[in-house]
Amino acid sequence: MSKLSNTYYCIQAQLLDRTACLSGLAPLLLRLYLIPIFWMAGSSKIDFTTLMPYAGTVQWFGDYLGMPLPTLMAFLAGWAEVLGAVFLAAGFAVRWISIPLMVTMLVAAFAVHWPNGWQAIADASAPFANERVAEAAIRLERAKEILTEHGNYAWLTGRGSLVIVNNGIEFSITYFVMLLSLFFSGGGRYVSLDYWLSRAFPKP
């Protein structure tokens, strides 16, 4: 058994451990994926001329979500996303900025998307399909029938199939998991400002 384990670790050292020089690639790709998501989400909430959230955003936080202090909550969420996109792009304070972004994703998941179940796109054949998704499938079939009868269905679906957005927690939880990975890994080697700052100012 000892000989077998030694052989395994030898092969691992020869093959897999040599990829350590590319360990910064995964954090970089996570950051590049998340940057436009958070920039779009944050810039849709914050009016950059006043640096405050849009009135419609505040109303949505208060009336739809029922959050206390909706102006403050919209301000914090919007700027967390805007600064999060900027910090992720620079690879600066990646572990720190992941924290408010994770909180924002959890609030979105449980305050906004939770009643809709897991799926972002309604698909009755997928795992975790709930009654809402099953009903959406019926509505989708009826919509297809109407469009086939009264519209140019082939043209309408020429760039993709018709779907119903379920607005479940799938995306927000996926982003949370990606941010959790960045929280533990940081911005990665070579392509993050954090890496070069740690080289310039090493720990005592």
Backbone as CSV, one residue per row, in Angstrom:
resi,resn,N_x,N_y,N_z,CA_x,CA_y,CA_z,C_x,C_y,C_z
1,MET,0.829,-1.211,0.000,0.000,0.000,0.000,0.862,1.259,0.000
2,SER,1.961,1.196,0.790,2.861,2.337,0.855,3.516,2.593,-0.504
3,LYS,3.870,1.503,-1.192,4.492,1.642,-2.512,3.502,2.234,-3.506
4,LEU,2.241,1.804,-3.400,1.205,2.316,-4.298,0.972,3.802,-4.078
5,SER,0.894,4.223,-2.791,0.677,5.647,-2.494,1.868,6.483,-2.934
6,ASN,3.072,5.939,-2.751,4.264,6.669,-3.195,4.253,6.856,-4.707
7,THR,3.828,5.810,-5.432,3.736,5.902,-6.890,2.714,6.957,-7.296
8,TYR,1.565,6.948,-6.571,0.513,7.930,-6.869,1.025,9.359,-6.688
9,TYR,1.681,9.625,-5.554,2.154,10.980,-5.281,3.295,11.374,-6.212
10,CYS,4.049,10.396,-6.654,5.123,10.688,-7.612,4.532,11.120,-8.950
11,ILE,3.509,10.390,-9.399,2.842,10.744,-10.653,2.180,12.107,-10.538
12,GLN,1.565,12.361,-9.386,0.913,13.654,-9.169,1.924,14.784,-9.220
13,ALA,3.077,14.569,-8.594,4.101,15.607,-8.593,4.628,15.855,-9.998
14,GLN,4.748,14.789,-10.779,5.275,14.912,-12.123,4.291,15.576,-13.082
15,LEU,3.014,15.291,-12.898,2.009,15.764,-13.847,1.203,16.954,-13.336
16,LEU,0.525,16.767,-12.229,-0.408,17.791,-11.771,0.272,18.957,-11.071
17,ASP,1.240,18.679,-10.229,1.857,19.760,-9.458,2.596,20.749,-10.349
18,ARG,2.933,20.339,-11.556,3.620,21.254,-12.462,2.690,22.362,-12.974
19,THR,1.401,22.170,-12.775,0.452,23.205,-13.212,0.313,24.320,-12.178
20,ALA,1.056,24.247,-11.083,0.933,25.255,-10.026,1.228,26.656,-10.547
21,CYS,2.068,26.749,-11.566,2.395,28.070,-12.125,1.179,28.721,-12.772
22,LEU,0.149,27.906,-13.066,-1.086,28.435,-13.665,-2.212,28.570,-12.649
23,SER,-1.870,28.535,-11.370,-2.909,28.565,-10.341,-3.700,29.872,-10.330
24,GLY,-3.148,30.931,-10.904,-3.868,32.199,-10.961,-4.914,32.255,-12.057
25,LEU,-4.935,31.242,-12.921,-5.863,31.270,-14.054,-7.314,31.154,-13.606
26,ALA,-7.581,30.232,-12.685,-8.970,30.040,-12.235,-9.534,31.283,-11.553
27,PRO,-8.813,31.908,-10.590,-9.338,33.156,-10.016,-9.518,34.261,-11.045
28,LEU,-8.611,34.334,-12.015,-8.741,35.354,-13.071,-10.018,35.140,-13.873
29,LEU,-10.294,33.899,-14.262,-11.489,33.624,-15.050,-12.761,33.889,-14.240
30,LEU,-12.740,33.560,-12.957,-13.887,33.874,-12.103,-14.115,35.378,-12.060
31,ARG,-13.040,36.124,-11.898,-13.161,37.579,-11.843,-13.697,38.133,-13.160
32,LEU,-13.144,37.672,-14.286,-13.584,38.164,-15.590,-15.056,37.834,-15.840
33,TYR,-15.505,36.711,-15.344,-16.911,36.329,-15.499,-17.820,37.237,-14.679
34,LEU,-17.394,37.568,-13.459,-18.251,38.315,-12.533,-18.235,39.818,-12.766
35,ILE,-17.168,40.344,-13.351,-17.046,41.806,-13.519,-18.250,42.403,-14.244
36,PRO,-18.597,41.950,-15.455,-19.734,42.585,-16.143,-21.060,42.351,-15.434
37,ILE,-21.197,41.231,-14.752,-22.444,40.945,-14.036,-22.680,41.980,-12.954
38,PHE,-21.659,42.224,-12.143,-21.843,43.170,-11.035,-21.845,44.615,-11.523
39,TRP,-21.109,44.904,-12.580,-21.141,46.274,-13.111,-22.534,46.610,-13.629
40,MET,-23.124,45.709,-14.375,-24.460,45.949,-14.918,-25.499,46.042,-13.806
41,ALA,-25.384,45.165,-12.816,-26.337,45.182,-11.703,-26.209,46.467,-10.900
42,GLY,-24.976,46.881,-10.605,-24.778,48.072,-9.798,-25.099,49.351,-10.529
43,SER,-24.673,49.449,-11.791,-24.908,50.683,-12.544,-26.385,50.866,-12.881
44,SER,-27.164,49.795,-12.832,-28.605,49.938,-13.037,-29.314,50.449,-11.778
45,LYS,-28.616,50.409,-10.651,-29.191,50.884,-9.387,-28.744,52.302,-9.038
46,ILE,-27.506,52.662,-9.416,-26.900,53.914,-8.973,-26.900,54.943,-10.102
47,ASP,-27.386,56.147,-9.796,-27.311,57.288,-10.709,-25.971,57.973,-10.475
48,PHE,-25.054,57.851,-11.427,-23.698,58.359,-11.222,-23.631,59.882,-11.215
49,THR,-24.690,60.561,-11.616,-24.689,62.023,-11.538,-24.932,62.502,-10.112
50,THR,-25.663,61.706,-9.328,-25.944,62.075,-7.931,-25.247,61.143,-6.941
51,LEU,-24.720,60.035,-7.448,-24.085,59.000,-6.619,-25.075,58.334,-5.673
52,MET,-26.351,58.483,-5.949,-27.411,57.896,-5.132,-28.220,56.912,-5.983
53,PRO,-28.946,56.014,-5.332,-29.760,55.074,-6.110,-30.914,55.772,-6.812
54,TYR,-31.319,55.202,-7.938,-32.467,55.731,-8.660,-33.724,55.607,-7.805
55,ALA,-34.668,56.545,-8.022,-35.908,56.537,-7.254,-36.675,55.228,-7.447
56,GLY,-36.671,54.709,-8.683,-37.361,53.454,-8.943,-36.741,52.292,-8.193
57,THR,-35.420,52.315,-8.051,-34.733,51.263,-7.299,-35.104,51.322,-5.831
58,VAL,-35.130,52.527,-5.280,-35.512,52.699,-3.871,-36.940,52.223,-3.651
59,GLN,-37.829,52.574,-4.567,-39.215,52.145,-4.449,-39.322,50.624,-4.510
60,TRP,-38.554,49.999,-5.384,-38.569,48.542,-5.504,-38.067,47.879,-4.223
61,PHE,-37.002,48.415,-3.639,-36.478,47.876,-2.386,-37.508,48.005,-1.262
62,GLY,-38.221,49.124,-1.262,-39.175,49.353,-0.180,-40.515,48.677,-0.396
63,ASP,-41.143,48.927,-1.560,-42.501,48.437,-1.790,-42.533,46.955,-2.140
64,TYR,-41.628,46.501,-3.004,-41.661,45.113,-3.457,-40.967,44.183,-2.464
65,LEU,-39.775,44.578,-2.012,-39.030,43.719,-1.102,-39.400,43.935,0.356
66,GLY,-40.008,45.085,0.652,-40.392,45.374,2.028,-39.223,45.592,2.962
67,MET,-38.119,46.106,2.447,-36.928,46.309,3.270,-37.024,47.616,4.048
68,PRO,-36.556,47.623,5.282,-36.473,48.891,6.014,-35.366,49.752,5.433
69,LEU,-35.493,51.055,5.579,-34.492,51.994,5.069,-34.126,51.669,3.611
70,PRO,-35.102,51.691,2.729,-34.849,51.250,1.349,-33.801,52.080,0.622
71,THR,-33.707,53.378,0.918,-32.683,54.202,0.264,-31.295,53.725,0.655
72,LEU,-31.097,53.484,1.947,-29.800,53.009,2.418,-29.485,51.628,1.857
73,MET,-30.450,50.734,1.856,-30.223,49.377,1.372,-29.903,49.370,-0.122
74,ALA,-30.624,50.194,-0.898,-30.350,50.281,-2.328,-28.964,50.893,-2.574
75,PHE,-28.609,51.891,-1.765,-27.296,52.530,-1.864,-26.188,51.509,-1.602
76,LEU,-26.327,50.748,-0.528,-25.295,49.773,-0.165,-25.184,48.664,-1.207
77,ALA,-26.326,48.162,-1.663,-26.301,47.084,-2.653,-25.704,47.564,-3.971
78,GLY,-26.146,48.750,-4.422,-25.651,49.270,-5.689,-24.165,49.547,-5.680
79,TRP,-23.695,50.192,-4.603,-22.276,50.524,-4.562,-21.413,49.306,-4.281
80,ALA,-21.938,48.312,-3.567,-21.197,47.062,-3.396,-20.944,46.409,-4.746
81,GLU,-21.952,46.450,-5.610,-21.809,45.841,-6.933,-20.906,46.667,-7.840
82,VAL,-21.047,47.992,-7.813,-20.202,48.847,-8.656,-18.739,48.725,-8.237
83,LEU,-18.475,48.917,-6.947,-17.089,48.814,-6.461,-16.578,47.388,-6.579
84,GLY,-17.478,46.437,-6.410,-17.074,45.052,-6.577,-16.555,44.790,-7.978
85,ALA,-17.232,45.313,-8.984,-16.782,45.140,-10.363,-15.419,45.793,-10.575
86,VAL,-15.246,46.988,-10.028,-13.976,47.707,-10.186,-12.841,46.971,-9.471
87,PHE,-13.089,46.540,-8.244,-12.048,45.852,-7.467,-11.701,44.505,-8.093
88,LEU,-12.704,43.788,-8.582,-12.437,42.509,-9.240,-11.629,42.719,-10.515
89,ALA,-11.926,43.781,-11.245,-11.180,44.065,-12.471,-9.702,44.323,-12.169
90,ALA,-9.445,45.037,-11.075,-8.061,45.359,-10.713,-7.400,44.233,-9.928
91,GLY,-8.197,43.302,-9.440,-7.642,42.273,-8.564,-7.181,42.865,-7.246
92,PHE,-7.906,43.881,-6.788,-7.535,44.601,-5.567,-8.518,44.277,-4.448
93,ALA,-7.992,43.920,-3.268,-8.821,43.609,-2.100,-9.922,42.600,-2.455
94,VAL,-9.538,41.607,-3.233,-10.513,40.655,-3.760,-11.199,39.896,-2.632
95,ARG,-10.437,39.463,-1.646,-11.046,38.701,-0.542,-11.991,39.581,0.265
96,TRP,-11.621,40.846,0.455,-12.478,41.760,1.225,-13.757,42.103,0.469
97,ILE,-13.640,42.414,-0.815,-14.832,42.831,-1.565,-15.762,41.656,-1.803
98,SER,-15.237,40.435,-1.726,-16.102,39.268,-1.888,-17.144,39.180,-0.781
99,ILE,-16.829,39.721,0.393,-17.744,39.602,1.531,-19.047,40.364,1.299
100,PRO,-19.022,41.682,1.016,-20.302,42.367,0.769,-21.015,41.851,-0.476
101,LEU,-20.253,41.387,-1.459,-20.894,40.835,-2.654,-21.612,39.528,-2.324
102,MET,-21.015,38.697,-1.472,-21.683,37.463,-1.056,-22.948,37.773,-0.269
103,VAL,-22.869,38.773,0.598,-24.054,39.170,1.364,-25.153,39.644,0.414
104,THR,-24.772,40.441,-0.575,-25.739,40.921,-1.556,-26.400,39.765,-2.299
105,MET,-25.611,38.752,-2.667,-26.167,37.599,-3.370,-27.104,36.791,-2.478
106,LEU,-26.781,36.665,-1.193,-27.666,35.940,-0.283,-28.976,36.691,-0.077
107,VAL,-28.890,38.015,0.050,-30.111,38.812,0.173,-30.963,38.662,-1.077
108,ALA,-30.329,38.723,-2.245,-31.069,38.559,-3.494,-31.723,37.182,-3.563
109,ALA,-30.977,36.152,-3.159,-31.498,34.788,-3.241,-32.716,34.600,-2.346
110,PHE,-32.618,35.062,-1.104,-33.658,34.739,-0.137,-34.756,35.799,-0.044
111,ALA,-34.452,37.039,-0.412,-35.478,38.088,-0.349,-36.236,38.239,-1.662
112,VAL,-35.598,37.886,-2.771,-36.207,38.113,-4.082,-36.579,36.799,-4.770
113,HIS,-35.630,35.880,-4.865,-35.791,34.722,-5.740,-36.296,33.454,-5.054
114,TRP,-36.199,33.383,-3.737,-36.520,32.150,-3.018,-37.917,31.603,-3.318
115,PRO,-38.968,32.439,-3.340,-40.311,31.884,-3.601,-40.446,31.205,-4.962
116,ASN,-39.530,31.484,-5.887,-39.627,30.928,-7.235,-38.907,29.602,-7.396
117,GLY,-38.273,29.127,-6.331,-37.562,27.861,-6.424,-36.145,28.024,-6.937
118,TRP,-35.591,26.927,-7.471,-34.190,26.919,-7.886,-33.971,27.512,-9.264
119,GLN,-34.763,27.123,-10.241,-34.448,27.386,-11.645,-34.540,28.863,-12.024
120,ALA,-33.563,29.291,-12.822,-33.622,30.630,-13.402,-34.538,30.635,-14.623
121,ILE,-34.460,29.575,-15.419,-35.308,29.394,-16.594,-36.249,28.224,-16.315
122,ALA,-37.536,28.409,-16.529,-38.516,27.361,-16.247,-38.318,26.184,-17.200
123,ASP,-38.062,25.013,-16.637,-37.904,23.792,-17.419,-38.494,22.648,-16.610
124,ALA,-39.664,22.185,-17.026,-40.384,21.169,-16.257,-39.650,19.834,-16.216
125,SER,-38.740,19.585,-17.150,-38.023,18.312,-17.190,-36.769,18.311,-16.329
126,ALA,-36.386,19.465,-15.799,-35.146,19.572,-15.038,-35.373,19.201,-13.567
127,PRO,-34.301,18.824,-12.862,-34.429,18.578,-11.429,-34.893,19.845,-10.692
128,PHE,-35.525,19.668,-9.567,-35.997,20.758,-8.705,-37.144,21.555,-9.326
129,ALA,-37.766,21.027,-10.375,-38.914,21.720,-10.961,-40.079,21.676,-9.973
130,ASN,-40.641,22.841,-9.663,-41.753,22.906,-8.718,-43.062,23.156,-9.469
131,GLU,-44.141,23.364,-8.723,-45.442,23.568,-9.348,-45.454,24.810,-10.231
132,ARG,-44.738,25.836,-9.811,-44.661,27.069,-10.600,-44.059,26.789,-11.982
133,VAL,-43.009,25.972,-11.995,-42.344,25.627,-13.250,-43.262,24.777,-14.124
134,ALA,-43.964,23.823,-13.494,-44.893,22.979,-14.254,-45.993,23.823,-14.899
135,GLU,-46.496,24.809,-14.158,-47.523,25.695,-14.710,-46.953,26.555,-15.830
136,ALA,-45.703,26.972,-15.677,-45.061,27.779,-16.712,-44.944,26.992,-18.012
137,ALA,-44.714,25.679,-17.909,-44.602,24.852,-19.111,-45.920,24.843,-19.879
138,ILE,-47.032,24.799,-19.157,-48.344,24.837,-19.799,-48.556,26.174,-20.502
139,ARG,-48.199,27.257,-19.828,-48.329,28.590,-20.413,-47.440,28.732,-21.660
140,LEU,-46.232,28.162,-21.582,-45.306,28.257,-22.706,-45.865,27.520,-23.922
141,GLU,-46.433,26.347,-23.715,-47.027,25.604,-24.830,-48.176,26.377,-25.453
142,ARG,-48.974,27.024,-24.614,-50.086,27.830,-25.135,-49.556,29.018,-25.928
143,ALA,-48.501,29.655,-25.454,-47.898,30.778,-26.170,-47.367,30.326,-27.528
144,LYS,-46.758,29.152,-27.571,-46.245,28.625,-28.841,-47.385,28.376,-29.824
145,GLU,-48.492,27.843,-29.312,-49.652,27.590,-30.172,-50.186,28.893,-30.780
146,ILE,-50.273,29.919,-29.940,-50.780,31.215,-30.419,-49.843,31.808,-31.457
147,LEU,-48.551,31.752,-31.185,-47.575,32.323,-32.116,-47.497,31.524,-33.411
148,THR,-47.658,30.213,-33.316,-47.645,29.380,-34.526,-48.843,29.694,-35.411
149,GLU,-49.979,29.947,-34.758,-51.214,30.196,-35.508,-51.285,31.617,-36.057
150,HIS,-50.816,32.574,-35.284,-51.028,33.980,-35.652,-49.737,34.743,-35.973
151,GLY,-48.597,34.110,-35.853,-47.342,34.816,-36.100,-46.384,33.976,-36.920
152,ASN,-45.246,34.550,-37.226,-44.194,33.848,-37.955,-43.296,33.165,-36.927
153,TYR,-43.708,31.973,-36.510,-43.029,31.288,-35.405,-41.583,30.935,-35.763
154,ALA,-41.359,30.539,-37.018,-39.997,30.183,-37.435,-39.061,31.384,-37.320
155,TRP,-39.553,32.572,-37.681,-38.722,33.781,-37.570,-38.505,34.159,-36.108
156,LEU,-39.563,34.064,-35.322,-39.472,34.432,-33.912,-38.483,33.560,-33.155
157,THR,-38.370,32.314,-33.535,-37.466,31.389,-32.839,-36.189,31.137,-33.632
158,GLY,-35.914,31.975,-34.607,-34.738,31.795,-35.439,-33.418,31.987,-34.712
159,ARG,-33.439,32.651,-33.565,-32.217,32.869,-32.782,-32.265,32.151,-31.437
160,GLY,-33.200,31.237,-31.290,-33.286,30.489,-30.039,-34.719,30.180,-29.673
161,SER,-34.891,29.196,-28.823,-36.221,28.762,-28.419,-36.851,29.758,-27.452
162,LEU,-38.163,29.789,-27.440,-38.888,30.597,-26.462,-38.814,29.922,-25.100
163,VAL,-38.610,30.725,-24.066,-38.574,30.204,-22.702,-39.348,31.152,-21.795
164,ILE,-39.636,30.669,-20.608,-40.221,31.509,-19.568,-39.199,31.654,-18.450
165,VAL,-38.897,32.875,-18.092,-37.957,33.128,-17.006,-38.650,32.819,-15.681
166,ASN,-38.034,31.937,-14.901,-38.614,31.554,-13.611,-38.110,32.431,-12.479
167,ASN,-36.918,33.022,-12.663,-36.352,33.952,-11.679,-36.098,33.293,-10.327
168,GLY,-35.601,32.053,-10.372,-35.270,31.353,-9.134,-33.908,31.761,-8.600
169,ILE,-33.419,31.003,-7.626,-32.184,31.379,-6.930,-30.924,30.877,-7.637
170,GLU,-31.075,30.190,-8.750,-29.954,29.524,-9.417,-28.775,30.457,-9.672
171,PHE,-29.013,31.595,-10.296,-27.912,32.491,-10.648,-27.268,33.117,-9.410
172,SER,-28.083,33.607,-8.484,-27.516,34.276,-7.311,-26.695,33.310,-6.462
173,ILE,-27.132,32.055,-6.346,-26.356,31.081,-5.586,-25.090,30.698,-6.337
174,THR,-25.179,30.600,-7.660,-23.982,30.317,-8.456,-22.951,31.415,-8.276
175,TYR,-23.387,32.670,-8.315,-22.453,33.780,-8.107,-21.893,33.759,-6.686
176,PHE,-22.719,33.381,-5.725,-22.242,33.280,-4.344,-21.112,32.258,-4.238
177,VAL,-21.292,31.095,-4.863,-20.259,30.054,-4.816,-18.974,30.541,-5.484
178,MET,-19.085,31.250,-6.588,-17.912,31.788,-7.266,-17.195,32.795,-6.373
179,LEU,-17.963,33.635,-5.715,-17.368,34.623,-4.801,-16.736,33.941,-3.589
180,LEU,-17.356,32.871,-3.117,-16.786,32.137,-1.982,-15.430,31.560,-2.355
181,SER,-15.312,31.079,-3.576,-14.025,30.580,-4.043,-12.988,31.702,-4.062
182,LEU,-13.385,32.884,-4.545,-12.464,34.022,-4.560,-12.118,34.486,-3.155
183,PHE,-13.060,34.361,-2.227,-12.782,34.741,-0.845,-11.623,33.915,-0.280
184,PHE,-11.579,32.636,-0.627,-10.519,31.776,-0.102,-9.245,31.855,-0.942
185,SER,-9.372,32.050,-2.250,-8.186,32.020,-3.105,-7.554,33.387,-3.303
186,GLY,-8.356,34.452,-3.184,-7.872,35.773,-3.544,-7.889,35.963,-5.051
187,GLY,-7.265,37.023,-5.518,-7.319,37.387,-6.924,-6.455,36.550,-7.836
188,GLY,-5.543,35.778,-7.266,-4.689,34.917,-8.083,-3.316,35.525,-8.345
189,ARG,-2.433,34.705,-8.851,-1.051,35.118,-9.112,-0.938,35.920,-10.403
190,TYR,-0.017,36.858,-10.413,0.442,37.577,-11.600,-0.551,38.616,-12.143
191,VAL,-1.823,38.309,-12.182,-2.778,39.192,-12.858,-3.698,39.894,-11.869
192,SER,-3.242,40.095,-10.653,-4.026,40.843,-9.677,-3.128,41.822,-8.945
193,LEU,-3.690,42.954,-8.627,-2.943,43.962,-7.880,-2.569,43.445,-6.500
194,ASP,-3.434,42.634,-5.907,-3.136,42.053,-4.590,-1.827,41.258,-4.627
195,TYR,-1.615,40.511,-5.694,-0.412,39.689,-5.797,0.840,40.558,-5.785
196,TRP,0.814,41.624,-6.585,2.004,42.465,-6.683,2.205,43.306,-5.426
197,LEU,1.129,43.693,-4.771,1.268,44.407,-3.498,1.863,43.504,-2.432
198,SER,1.457,42.219,-2.442,2.022,41.286,-1.459,3.496,41.038,-1.726
199,ARG,3.902,41.126,-2.988,5.326,40.975,-3.313,6.104,42.216,-2.907
200,ALA,5.490,43.388,-3.092,6.184,44.636,-2.759,6.230,44.884,-1.254
201,PHE,5.182,44.444,-0.575,5.101,44.646,0.881,4.816,43.321,1.563
202,PRO,5.821,42.442,1.633,5.611,41.128,2.217,5.258,41.211,3.700
203,LYS,4.619,40.164,4.191,4.270,40.113,5.614,5.529,40.123,6.458
204,PRO,5.499,40.803,7.599,6.695,40.833,8.463,6.959,39.461,9.077
